[in-house]
């Protein structure tokens, strides 16, 4: 699929306005590739073909950036495939783990929570809004690692069960929905 220059420019403006942390670390050329992949995924393309081959490392980097900068893409699985020519990727096959119809239904449920949150934080300072969102999540979600959606915002906000990634995805998503810049950070704890 090809996109008009206007479509690509619109998505770049939208992504830049959201202050996506990892996206902002990309060069102009890398953002162009990211934007192209983002639009294809948003349109649920099964195969994304590149005009110019890209390095496998860069493709992997984009997939991770999508995962951490775009929590609304919880319909994307963790694995993916690609076609190679030489040592570069010429096509990317995203893994869609939720059908479009089911995702739209799920997202409507999430949108209702977003509207609730917007009402709760209206007129509040950033700090107060963050605290309200934090408390909302903590009061409505239990920690687990054993449910299908525990690692995404849907599991946290709708099913009320999430792991660390689910909590942070939901928190970041809600903060952004009320205009507060936020990003997820990956880390490990040594329990020794």
C-alpha positions in Angstrom: 0.0 0.0 0.0 1.2 3.5 -0.7 0.3 6.6 1.2 0.1 10.1 0.0 2.7 12.6 1.2 -0.1 14.3 3.2 -1.0 11.1 5.0 2.6 10.5 6.0 3.0 14.2 7.0 -0.2 14.0 9.1 0.9 10.9 11.0 4.3 12.4 11.6 2.7 15.6 13.0 0.4 13.5 15.2 3.2 11.3 16.5 5.4 14.3 17.2 2.5 16.1 19.0 2.2 13.1 21.3 5.9 13.5 22.3 6.6 9.8 21.9 9.9 9.4 23.7 11.4 6.6 21.7 10.0 7.9 18.4 11.7 11.3 19.1 15.1 9.6 19.3 14.9 8.5 15.6 16.5 10.4 12.8 14.3 12.1 10.1 14.9 9.1 7.8 14.1 6.6 10.5 10.9 8.5 11.4 9.9 8.2 7.7 10.2 4.4 7.8 8.5 4.3 11.2 5.6 6.4 9.9 5.1 4.1 6.9 5.1 1.0 9.1 2.8 2.7 11.7 0.2 3.6 9.0 0.3 0.1 7.5 -0.2 -1.4 11.0 -3.1 1.0 11.7 -4.6 -0.2 8.4 -4.0 -3.9 9.5 -1.8 -4.8 6.5 -0.6 -8.4 6.6 2.5 -7.7 4.6 4.4 -4.4 4.6 6.8 -4.1 1.7 9.6 -1.5 1.8 10.6 0.6 -1.2 14.2 0.4 0.0 15.4 -2.6 2.0 16.1 -1.8 5.7 18.4 -3.5 8.2 17.0 -6.2 10.3 18.3 -4.5 13.4 16.4 -1.3 12.5 13.2 -3.2 11.8 13.5 -4.9 15.2 14.1 -1.4 16.8 10.9 -0.1 15.1 8.9 -3.1 16.4 10.1 -2.4 19.9 9.4 1.3 19.6 5.8 0.5 18.4 5.3 -1.7 21.5 6.5 0.9 24.0 5.4 4.2 22.4 2.0 3.0 21.1 0.2 1.0 23.8 -3.0 1.4 21.8 -1.6 -1.2 19.4 -2.3 -4.0 21.9 -3.6 -6.0 19.0 0.0 -6.6 17.9 1.7 -9.7 19.1 5.3 -10.0 20.2 6.6 -12.1 17.2 6.9 -11.0 13.6 8.4 -12.3 10.4 10.1 -10.6 7.5 11.5 -11.3 4.0 15.2 -10.8 3.4 17.1 -9.9 0.4 20.8 -10.0 1.0 21.1 -9.1 4.7 18.2 -6.6 4.7 14.5 -6.8 5.2 12.3 -6.1 2.2 9.0 -6.9 3.8 7.6 -7.1 7.3 4.7 -9.4 8.5 3.2 -8.1 11.7 1.5 -10.5 14.0 -2.1 -9.5 14.8 -3.4 -11.3 17.8 -6.8 -9.7 18.0 -9.2 -9.4 15.0 -10.2 -5.9 13.8 -13.8 -6.4 14.9 -12.8 -7.6 18.4 -10.3 -4.8 18.8 -12.8 -2.1 17.8 -15.2 -3.5 20.5 -12.4 -3.7 23.1 -11.3 -0.1 22.2 -14.8 1.2 22.7 -14.6 -0.1 26.3 -11.3 1.6 26.8 -12.6 4.9 25.3 -15.4 4.9 28.0 -12.7 4.7 30.7 -10.8 7.6 29.0 -13.9 9.7 29.1 -14.4 8.9 32.8 -10.8 9.9 33.5 -11.1 13.1 31.5 -14.1 14.2 33.7 -12.2 13.2 36.9 -9.1 15.3 36.0 -10.8 18.3 34.5 -9.4 21.5 36.0 -6.7 19.7 37.9 -3.0 20.3 37.9 -0.7 17.8 36.2 0.3 16.4 39.5 -3.3 16.1 40.7 -4.3 14.4 37.4 -1.4 12.0 37.6 -2.4 11.1 41.2 -6.1 10.6 40.2 -5.1 8.3 37.3 -2.6 6.4 39.5 -5.2 5.9 42.2 -7.9 4.9 39.6 -5.6 2.2 38.2 -4.5 0.9 41.6 -8.0 0.7 42.9 -9.4 -1.1 39.9 -6.6 -3.5 38.9 -5.0 -6.5 40.6 -1.5 -7.7 39.8 -1.2 -10.9 37.8 0.9 -12.6 35.2 -1.6 -15.3 34.3 -4.2 -13.7 32.0 -4.2 -13.2 28.3 -4.2 -9.4 28.4 -2.2 -8.9 31.5 0.6 -7.2 29.6 -1.5 -4.5 28.0 -3.8 -1.5 28.8 -7.0 -3.5 28.1 -6.1 -6.1 30.8 -5.5 -3.3 33.3 -8.4 -0.9 32.5 -11.1 -3.3 31.5 -10.4 -6.8 32.9 -8.8 -5.4 36.1 -5.8 -7.7 35.9 -2.3 -6.8 34.7 1.4 -7.2 35.2 4.0 -4.4 35.3 3.8 -3.8 31.6 0.0 -3.7 31.7 0.0 -1.2 34.5 2.6 1.1 32.8 0.9 0.9 29.4 -2.5 1.9 30.9 -0.9 4.7 33.0 1.0 6.1 30.1 -2.0 5.8 27.7 -4.3 7.6 30.2 -1.8 10.3 30.9 -1.4 11.0 27.2 -5.2 11.1 26.7 -5.4 14.0 29.1 -2.4 15.8 27.6 0.4 14.8 29.9 3.6 13.6 28.4 4.6 10.1 29.4 6.7 7.1 28.4 7.4 3.6 29.6 10.8 2.7 30.9 12.2 -0.9 30.8 14.2 -2.2 33.7 15.1 -5.1 35.8 15.4 -5.6 39.6 18.1 -7.7 41.2 16.5 -9.4 44.2 19.8 -10.4 45.8 
